[in-house]
Amino acid sequence: MTATVDAALDRLKRQDAAVPDQGATLTIAEMAERTGVSAHTLRYYERIGLLSVARDGAGYRVYTAADYARVVFLNRMRMTGMSIRGLQRYVALVEEGETSVPERREMMLAHRDAIRAQIQELVFALETVEFKIAAYGGHPEP
């Protein structure tokens, strides 16, 4: 694989390895470092209702393990092209409780289909790029 692909996979693996323990809390800087999501984006997610973050006595944000899981989920859904509006709808459904599970499941099924279609399109596009590399005298795989 290329360095770019390796770096992307390493970032995702670090997210999975950096999950805070239940009961532990993180500052915004720690959350940004562990998730790879900037502090600016974390504040934005809070401002638009995707996160509801507790504050300590001094008014600083205090992120929990549940907040961490939410940020990783949001990050991965954004990676797949889910819109902010779609994420807001999903989060609103989560906040409705168990009665919204069927609708959330339908959302995820539809999004899964969109991701699968996107993957197929990207495979075709990659084949075109590899063809051009070969046409220019190179080999597709470094």
PyMOL commands that set and color helices and strands:
alter all, ss='L'
color gray80, all
select helices_A, chain A and resi 3-17+28-35+39-47+65-79+84-96+98-135
alter helices_A, ss='H'
color red, helices_A
select strands_A, chain A and resi 54-55+61-62
alter strands_A, ss='S'
color yellow, strands_A
deselect
rebuild
show_as cartoon
